[in-house]
Amino acid sequence: MTGTADLSAHPLRVAVIIGSTRDGRFGPRVASWFTEQAADSHPDLDLDVIDLAEADLPLTMSGFGRPRPAAVEDLAPRLAGADAFVVVTPEYNHSFPAALKNAVDWYSAEWRNKPVAFVSYGGLSGGLRAVQHLRQVFIELQAVPIRDSVSFHEYWGQFAEDGSWPRPAEARDRAVRSLLDQLTWMGATLRGGRTTLAASAVRA
């Protein structure tokens, strides 16, 4: 699949979410690698890296009908303005981090009718069990998970100290391009659908 939409006039806005907040985490390095790959192969994308460690979202949820905390409101426009999402996640105990679930649960409409892709890292599984759980959560929120994902198995041996790619990895490079092609096509298609729905609602 290739991205067929002309995005030159209206670039697709893609939020890249770093899902780990743990001290010494590897997530920012993976996110940096991914955004470099995306910028090289799909320069028409407008990338926005959202680090949950910097967002500092509270763990105590507001009651229904009550105002959301300031940190939640501050992040909301960046999520609402995104046309697509890429979630960078490790695997903790066969699932994804609690901080990532907390971030997902604070929002609802911001995810709706938008594609979500996953870049994971872990041990032998490469974080794929975390991705499987995330797919279920995002489907419940009416988001659209992308089939292809990118995973780093035993990630500690995959990167050099400076974050550079230490050896050829043609298969993973192809996987990144495929993921981005799917995300671009689906993002543009769903953006058009959301525009049509909004116009219909105004006419009604």
N, C-alpha and C positions, 0 to 999 in steps of 0.2 A: 504494500500500500504506500502511496506517496501523497504528500500534501498537495492537493490540487487547487486550493483556494488561493486567490491573489491577496496576500497580506501586506503588500507594500503600502497601501493607504491606511490600513488599520491593523497594525501588528497585533499578533495574538499575545495576550498578557499571561505569562505562566509564573505562578508562585511556586518556588522550590522551598519546601518546608523541611528544616532539619529537626528530626523528631526526638533526638536524645538530648538530655540536659545534664548528663552525668559528668563529673569532673574527669578530665583526661579523655573525653569522648573522641571517637574517630569520625563522627558524622560530618563535621565541617570539612574535613579533607575529602571525603567522598562527594559532598555537595560541590566543592570547588572543582573537582575533576569533572563532575557531570556538567556543570555550567560551562566549562571550557569546551567540552565536547559539543554541547548544544549550540554555543555561539559559533563554533567553527562550521558545523554541518547545517544549522538552521539559523542563519543570521537575521532572519525576519522575525524572530521571537523576541519579545520584551520580557526579560527574566528579572524576577524579584525574589531574592533569597530572604526567607523568613526564618530566623533562628529562635526557636522556642526558649532557649536559655536567656535570650535578651528580652523576649516578650514578657516573661515573669507573670504568667497568668495565675490567678489565685486558685487554690484547690477547693475552696468552699463555694458551692454554686449558689447563685441568687435564687430567691423564691420566685415562683411563677408570677409574672406581672410586675416584678420589681426591676428597677434599673440595674443594668450590668455594671460591674466595677470599671474604673477608668482604664485599666490595662486591657480589658476585653474590648472596650469601645475603641481604644486606640488601634488595635489590630484589625478590627472589623472592616474598615474601608479597603485595606489591602487584600483581604480575602474576597470581599464582595466585588472588587474591581478586577479580579483575576478571571480569565476565560478558561483556565485549566490549572491543574495542580500536579506537582511531582513531590511525592513524600519520600524522604530519605530516612530509612529506619534501620536500627539494629534489631536483633532478636534477643529478648530477655525471657528466659523460662518458657520457650516455645511460643512466645507472643511478642507484642510490641510494647514500648515503654508506657508507663502510666502517665507521664507528662504529655505524651502524644494523644492518648485517649482523652485526657482532660481538655486539651486544646480542641479536639474534634467536637466534644460534647458542649462546649461553650457556644457553638454556632449551629445554625440550621440552614436558613435560606442562602447563606453565603456559599454552601457547597452544592446547592440544588441544580440539577441539569448541566453539570460541568464534568468533564473527564478528569480522572485521577490516574496517574501512573506511579510506579513504585521502583525505587532503587534501594536495595537492601544489602546488608552485610552481616556476617556472623561466622560460625564455625563451619562444620561440614554441611549444614543446610543452607548456608549463605543468607540466612534471614528469611527464607521463603515461607516458613511457618508463620512468621509475623505478617507477611504480606497476605497470606490466606485469611487471617483473621481481619485484617484491615479491609479486605474486599467486602466482607459481610457487613461491616460497620458502614462503609460508604454507600453500599446499595440501600441500606435502610434509610439513609439520608437523601436518597434519590439522586446521588451522584452516579457517574458511569465509570467504573474501573476499566482501565485498558488491559487487554489480555497479556501482552508482552511486558516483561519486567527485566531489570538488570540486577544481578546479584553477585556479591563478592564472597566466595567461599574461602574460609581461613584468611580473612582480609589482612591480617597482620603481616602476611608474607607477600601481599600483592603490590604494595607501594614502597617506594624508596623513602628515606627519611625526610626529604624535601617535598614529598607529596607527588613526585613525578612517577610516571609509569615505568617500571623497571625492566620490562621485557615485552616483546610483541604480544598483542592480544587481539588478533583479527576477529575472532568469534564474538568477543564482548563489544568491540567497536561496531560490528554489524548489528548486535542486539540494541545498542544505543540508538543507532540510526533508525532501526525498525520501530522502536518505542517512540521516538520523536516524530516519525512519519505518521504513526497512528494517532498520537496526541494532537498533532497539528491538524490533521483532517477532522478528527472528532471535535476538537475545540472550535474550529471554524464552523462546522456544521451545527453544533449545539448553540453557538453564539447566534447564528442566524435564526434558529428555532426560538430562542429566548426573545429575540427582537420581534419576531412574528407574534408570539404570545402576548408580549407587552402591548403591541399595537392593537391586537384584538381586544384586550382588556379595556383599553382607552375608548375604542369604538362602542363597546358594550355599555 
